[in-house]
């Protein structure tokens, strides 16, 4: 009887120690392996609308190791009736990645585990908004096409970490700003490649930006945004909408400024004077895109600053 009692006591002691160690180990795991997002509000698995559309397996930007399929290339090729085949496309990319960084580079966040991004469109809604300080406060400030800051700092801010462009909207960037290239045709890749080719002096012939800070939109990502997010509406997504969706892939917290028509339904830019009514958005389904952006804002997935 005494032997059995001693065995029971020993068993209880071992069990107690085991529970204590398990609890301590679990606590250590929790401390050593925190959630990857430490923002005030992170993207949630309970966000049904976001999770119905978001596919993180698709890379927003090309790298030297991206596996683009021929079907994805052919979808993209027909946007601008490119004549070059898949092999020419891959060869051009190979040349490009021998010059620029083989993988996209992102800034470190001010707060570990919380990369905040401001996506700044060019809508007239920014005029008089006084959003400048709030925009500049974010880790990453993404501007689109030639949207200027000089003279508009109070409303749009002065910092630019990433500038989205394509040849028709191209500008020369300073050495610290990322050139985010949206390619719609082979000529866009050729234009980018030509910007960094060296001449007889060994220097770039026509440098547009720091060659180590170049990011190139993945054609497969464009297809994914068009089909998964827009349900194939319009010919292809707008630059502004693709910029916002790419931010959902690379940022932990996204604030959106300067999107949508004004309160009268006109589409215009903060840096120009509207001379006539403009309710059209070109080949892009602008109203549908803005409805999706509004739903993301309603679900508190993004912060949408309307400006009016």
Helices and strands as residue ranges (DSSP letters): H 2-32, H 48-53, H 70-77, H 86-97, E 116-120, G 124-126, H 132-137, E 140-144, H 153-156, E 162-165, G 167-169, E 178-181, H 186-196, G 211-213, E 214-216, H 219-224, I 225-229, H 239-250, E 253-257, H 286-298, E 303-305
